[in-house]
């Protein structure tokens, strides 16, 4: 889960220089912590040196100005690959190792996805001799798109304060780690009369190589026996002049990474006579092998050398001052060993210039973790109120950014805001409507494309079908189908086949299927609508659990007051039905039961709470219930806990369920339950402990089951606190929500 341990994608599209090596070492450090999401790199033959088993997106870049220009036509395809790579690896942040010509479009893609893009800055401004408007434009655009910057010295971060491109963005200062493997043993020096000096790296005007040659000539004029080797490639004019200089051994050409350590081992000191600098990877190269350095007092070079005591800093940028600095080491082999060892120790694991310390600083300075945007879609706000209350806030407080997609009833927006969730209104009808359903499909798809969520959870029938299709084509990485129940149960013919087809499609398009109860899962798998290994139940089930504080055993005083309010005799046994009144909820049983009670069991009162759904048959049945002296019809009730408080027993004559919320709520209120022995109910009711299951729809059987519970109540054998404890142990809100959090964290 991306909260305190963000997953980092490393990006570098250069194929030469220090960039690939810095990227590789950052990646290894992150990989050792389990925080490396993946690597985006220019296609290279050295892939085996990267951390094993880590996703890699290899980009074919360019070898010339022409291929760089023509390759730009591939950007749309490359950005699609990059987008999919970041989504699939669940990267929370992109960190570069060095600027590169093609990286700006990648920064734009990350920004569009809401993923922080952290650009590494080695040179705050371009150096002398490196003025290229194309490179400057590319680096400038990447900088404008970046959300923050990593500077490889404190001096560089300070210099950036006055530059427009870095203003208003996080600036992180770290130390430049080694570019080659650090020697595990101290460097040993042999006594020699010849003082061997080396200059290594790119040969450009700002590198001051000719100034370094002048300084060595000055050193020789003072009687010091010394040699100078210059290794590298670069400016042809400077190289031409160096060829004409006496007293130097010039090795022209690009130096491969695996040659660097071997080359610098030849010297007694590494000279870095820069005219200007940010910081230098050559300093860390010398430190890696325990070699002391002499540097000019420019940029961050004094910082690098001073913090590690790995060399001598010249007093000024001129040949005489550099010669003075070299002279302090020329005849003091013991000091050279000491300074070199200081530098080597600074790069060892835990040292102030190790890559682990650099990564520590990056992760500590800025919280890169992005909340995972998680979309929930339901058909109606009422479903959200019933099944998502508390869950959205719970997830928002634990690193997720929940978004609710449902119809707008005028109140759901404020409700979602209180739940710390974003709300997106999409009218979704419960009943089929081709025109409106197509509009809803397009609207959900557009919302998913705009939100770019990490995952989506869809659960109600109509919303599930629209969401599964939309999420699949919007390429949402995690698509969770929450199976609340199976609507095809109890149907036959083409209607059943259509609904079974919808269930199959939802399961097929989802990446994960969560069933609200074991019996729902068993039926779904038995009907071959979902693979056995794909359908799961979290804990004992339930989409959201029950609030044990809201639903609790009522006091005698509260029960008396509520019964008085509804004109129910205090000595009556109150059996309550809570829920939507429709054919699926067994409304014929309610009418027959009320009639039977009215004729034969006058010490029972039936309380019916919930909205009536359906046509004339339902309305006629409700009229009969309302006219019965043994029945109280309350209609839709918001405070259902009051219904449980006045009741003694809950009844649920239903044709099918997923996991009946009312049974769990009643159990948390200490009520025994008499329910149909159907899918869902068999998971919520434990016969003999929390209630009774009835196989038949015969009202006589239901009265018999109710009478059995009444006898147990009269005998004092029903332990209301025991019922409550049993239900809360399985379905308490905290238990269920922690199960959901664990499930989502493991995706």
BELJO-V580074 format. One record per pair of residues at least 24 apart in sequence whose ideal C-beta (glycine too) atoms are under 7 Angstrom apart, sorted by the first residue. I is the first residue (numbers start at 1). J is the second residue. Records with the same first field share a line. If there is no record, write none. Layout:
BEGIN
I->J ; J
END
This chain:
BEGIN
1->399 ; 745
2->90 ; 92 ; 369 ; 370 ; 372 ; 399
3->369 ; 398 ; 399
4->369
5->35
6->35 ; 92 ; 93 ; 368 ; 369
7->35 ; 37 ; 90 ; 91 ; 92
8->35 ; 36 ; 37 ; 91 ; 93 ; 95
9->37 ; 38 ; 40 ; 86 ; 89 ; 91 ; 94
10->39 ; 95 ; 97
11->40 ; 94 ; 96 ; 103 ; 106
12->41 ; 96 ; 97 ; 98 ; 100
13->42 ; 59 ; 61 ; 100 ; 102 ; 103
14->42 ; 98 ; 100
15->42 ; 44 ; 61
18->98 ; 179 ; 281
19->97 ; 98 ; 100
20->44
21->179 ; 257
22->97 ; 98
23->97
24->49 ; 50
25->177 ; 355
26->95 ; 97 ; 355 ; 359
27->51
29->355 ; 356 ; 359
30->359
37->89 ; 90 ; 91
38->85 ; 89 ; 91
40->82 ; 85
55->89
57->81 ; 82 ; 85
61->102
68->101
75->105
79->105 ; 109
82->106 ; 109
83->109 ; 113
86->110 ; 113 ; 115
87->477
88->477
90->454
91->115
92->368 ; 369 ; 370
93->118 ; 368
94->118
95->362
96->120
98->122
99->139 ; 142
101->135 ; 138
103->142
104->138 ; 141 ; 142 ; 145
107->142 ; 145 ; 146
108->145
111->145
113->452
114->370 ; 452
115->370
116->147 ; 148 ; 368
117->145 ; 146 ; 147
118->146 ; 147 ; 148 ; 149 ; 150
119->143 ; 146 ; 149
120->150
121->149 ; 150 ; 151 ; 156 ; 160
122->152 ; 278 ; 279
123->278
124->156 ; 159 ; 160 ; 163 ; 278
127->204 ; 206 ; 276
128->205 ; 206 ; 275 ; 276
129->204 ; 205 ; 206 ; 235
130->204
140->165
148->172 ; 366
150->174 ; 362
152->176 ; 279
153->278 ; 279 ; 300 ; 303 ; 304
154->303
155->299 ; 300 ; 303
156->278 ; 279 ; 300
170->366
172->361 ; 362 ; 365 ; 366
174->358 ; 361 ; 362
175->352 ; 353 ; 357 ; 358
176->279 ; 281 ; 284 ; 304 ; 353
177->284 ; 347 ; 353 ; 354 ; 355 ; 358
178->284 ; 287 ; 288 ; 347
179->281 ; 284 ; 285
180->260 ; 261 ; 285 ; 288
181->288
182->288 ; 344 ; 347 ; 348
183->288 ; 289 ; 290 ; 344
186->290 ; 341 ; 344
187->289 ; 290 ; 291 ; 337 ; 340
189->333 ; 336 ; 337
191->333
193->225
194->225 ; 226 ; 227
195->224 ; 225 ; 226 ; 268 ; 330
196->227 ; 266 ; 267 ; 268
197->226 ; 227 ; 228 ; 267 ; 269 ; 271 ; 326
198->229 ; 264 ; 266 ; 267 ; 270 ; 271
199->230 ; 271
200->231 ; 232 ; 263 ; 264 ; 270 ; 282
201->232 ; 282
202->232 ; 233 ; 234
203->232 ; 233 ; 234 ; 235 ; 238 ; 239
204->234 ; 235
205->235 ; 238
206->274 ; 275 ; 276
207->274
208->273 ; 274 ; 275 ; 296
209->238 ; 242
210->238 ; 241
211->273 ; 275 ; 319
212->271 ; 273 ; 322
213->245 ; 248
214->319
215->273 ; 319 ; 322 ; 323 ; 326
216->247
217->247
218->319 ; 320 ; 323
219->323 ; 326 ; 327
220->247
222->323 ; 327
224->327 ; 330
226->330
229->266
231->255 ; 263
260->285
261->288 ; 289
264->289 ; 291
265->289
267->291
268->336
269->293 ; 294 ; 326 ; 329 ; 336
272->301
273->322
274->298 ; 301
275->317
277->301
279->304
280->304
284->347 ; 353
286->343
287->343 ; 344 ; 346 ; 347 ; 353
288->347
290->340 ; 341 ; 343 ; 344
291->340
292->329 ; 336 ; 339 ; 340
294->322 ; 325 ; 326
296->322
307->352
308->342 ; 343 ; 346 ; 353
309->339 ; 342
310->339 ; 340 ; 342 ; 343 ; 346
311->339
369->399
371->399 ; 400 ; 401
372->399 ; 400 ; 401 ; 454 ; 455
373->401 ; 403 ; 451 ; 453 ; 454
374->400 ; 401 ; 402 ; 453 ; 454 ; 455 ; 457
375->403 ; 405 ; 448 ; 451 ; 453 ; 456
376->402 ; 404 ; 457
377->405 ; 406 ; 444 ; 456 ; 458 ; 463 ; 467
378->406 ; 459 ; 460 ; 463
379->406 ; 428 ; 430 ; 460 ; 462 ; 463
380->406 ; 407 ; 430
381->406 ; 407 ; 409 ; 412
383->460
384->412
385->415
386->661
387->543 ; 544
388->544
390->547 ; 733
391->544 ; 737
392->419 ; 420 ; 421
393->419 ; 420
394->737
396->420 ; 421
398->741
403->451 ; 453
405->444 ; 447
428->462 ; 463 ; 466
429->462
430->462
437->466
440->466
441->466 ; 469 ; 470
444->470
445->470 ; 473 ; 474
448->474 ; 476
449->474
454->478
455->480 ; 747
456->480
457->482
458->482
459->484 ; 543
460->484
461->487
464->506
465->502 ; 506
468->505 ; 506 ; 509 ; 510
469->509
472->509
478->511 ; 512 ; 747
479->509 ; 510 ; 511
480->510 ; 512 ; 514
481->506 ; 507 ; 510 ; 513
482->514 ; 516 ; 543
483->513 ; 514 ; 515 ; 516 ; 520 ; 524 ; 658
484->516 ; 543 ; 658
485->520 ; 656 ; 657 ; 658 ; 680
486->520 ; 523 ; 524 ; 656 ; 679
489->656 ; 679
490->655 ; 656
500->527 ; 529
503->529
504->529
507->534
512->747
514->538
516->541 ; 542 ; 543 ; 658 ; 659
517->541 ; 658 ; 659 ; 680 ; 683
518->683
519->679 ; 680 ; 682 ; 683
520->658 ; 679 ; 680
523->679
538->739 ; 740 ; 743
539->735 ; 736 ; 739
540->730 ; 731
541->659 ; 683
542->659 ; 664 ; 731 ; 736
544->733 ; 736
545->731 ; 732 ; 733 ; 735 ; 736 ; 737
546->664 ; 665 ; 668 ; 731 ; 732 ; 733
547->733
548->668 ; 728 ; 732 ; 733
550->641
551->641 ; 644 ; 665 ; 668 ; 669
552->668 ; 669
553->669 ; 670 ; 720 ; 721 ; 724
554->645 ; 669
558->645
559->645 ; 646
562->642 ; 645 ; 646
563->646
566->632 ; 646
568->605 ; 632 ; 646
572->603 ; 604 ; 605
573->603 ; 604 ; 648 ; 649 ; 710
574->605 ; 607 ; 646 ; 647 ; 648
575->604 ; 606 ; 647 ; 649 ; 651 ; 706
576->607 ; 609 ; 643 ; 647 ; 650
577->608 ; 609 ; 651
578->609 ; 610 ; 640 ; 643 ; 650 ; 662
579->610 ; 662
580->610 ; 611 ; 613
581->608 ; 610 ; 611 ; 612 ; 613 ; 618 ; 622
582->613 ; 614 ; 618
583->614
584->654 ; 655 ; 656
585->654
586->653 ; 654 ; 655 ; 676 ; 697
587->618 ; 621
589->653 ; 697 ; 699 ; 702
590->625 ; 653
591->621 ; 624 ; 625
592->699
593->699 ; 702 ; 703
594->625 ; 628 ; 630 ; 631
596->699 ; 703
597->630
598->628 ; 629 ; 630
601->703
602->630
604->630 ; 706
605->630 ; 632
606->630 ; 631
607->632 ; 634 ; 643 ; 647
608->633 ; 634
609->634 ; 637 ; 640 ; 643
610->636
611->635 ; 636
640->665
641->669
644->669 ; 671
645->669
647->671
648->713
649->674 ; 706 ; 709
651->706
652->676 ; 681
653->697 ; 702
654->678 ; 681
657->681
659->683 ; 684
660->684
664->727 ; 731
667->723 ; 724 ; 727
668->724 ; 727 ; 728
670->720 ; 721 ; 723 ; 724
672->709 ; 718 ; 723
674->702 ; 705 ; 706 ; 709
686->726
689->726
690->723 ; 726 ; 727
END
